[in-house]
Amino acid sequence: MSDTQLAEKPRVDVQQRGADHVQPGSPLGIKRVPVGSPVYNEVVTFLYEEATLLDQIRLQDWAARLATDLIYTVPLRHTRTAAELSTTIVRSVQHYHDDYRSIMGRILRLSGKSAWAEDPPSRTRRLVTNVFVEETEKPDEFIVTSYLLLTRSRFKDHHVDIISGERRDLLRVDGDSFKLARREVILDQAVLGTPNLAVFL
């Protein structure tokens, strides 16, 4: 199968997902960017660098990659029967529902001395996989879907918290790189196996 065929095939799937399955207000993808293309590689590099900045707790450097109109959401996940599968994502109640200003407030608090949930800070490792990039109606914006597996440990406890899910981002071209303008994280767990969600996903 040629690269052109691979790029064209997902169009029907994107339309079938519908607006209910993506970040409200975000554009739908219209064409998949081929894996391995220059734009795809630049997006993957952005995601890998972002994961490294967050794992190294370089929050100010991470903040420089955020668009000022950022919307960042993490809806709840409920367990439903197979017939009710479309209702497992509950966007009316969310773990996170932030904009650029509130994210900057979180970063300021985490960088200070009053962030008891993260002092001492968690040791995290973010593994980003299954990256797909889609063009939008705007030539400088791309929808990026990726899987995230985050491990988190603290103190001397041998226990490791695990958070997994799918992220749907809107990346906007900014010079030689991108800015994160939208992020919705769909968690796999209905009940989080971690005492708090004081880390960014």
Buried (B, 14 or more C-beta within 10 A) or exposed (E): EEEEEEBEEBBEEBEEEEEEBBBEEBBBBBBBBBBEEEEBEBBBEBBEBBBEBBBEBEBEBBBEBBBEEBBBBBBBBEEEEEEEEEEBBEEEEBBBEBBBEEBBEBBEBBEEEEBEBBEEEBEBEBEBEEBBBBBBEEEEBBBBBBBBBBBBBBEEEEEEBEBBBBBBBBBBBEEEBBBBBBBBBBBEEEEBEBEEBBBBB
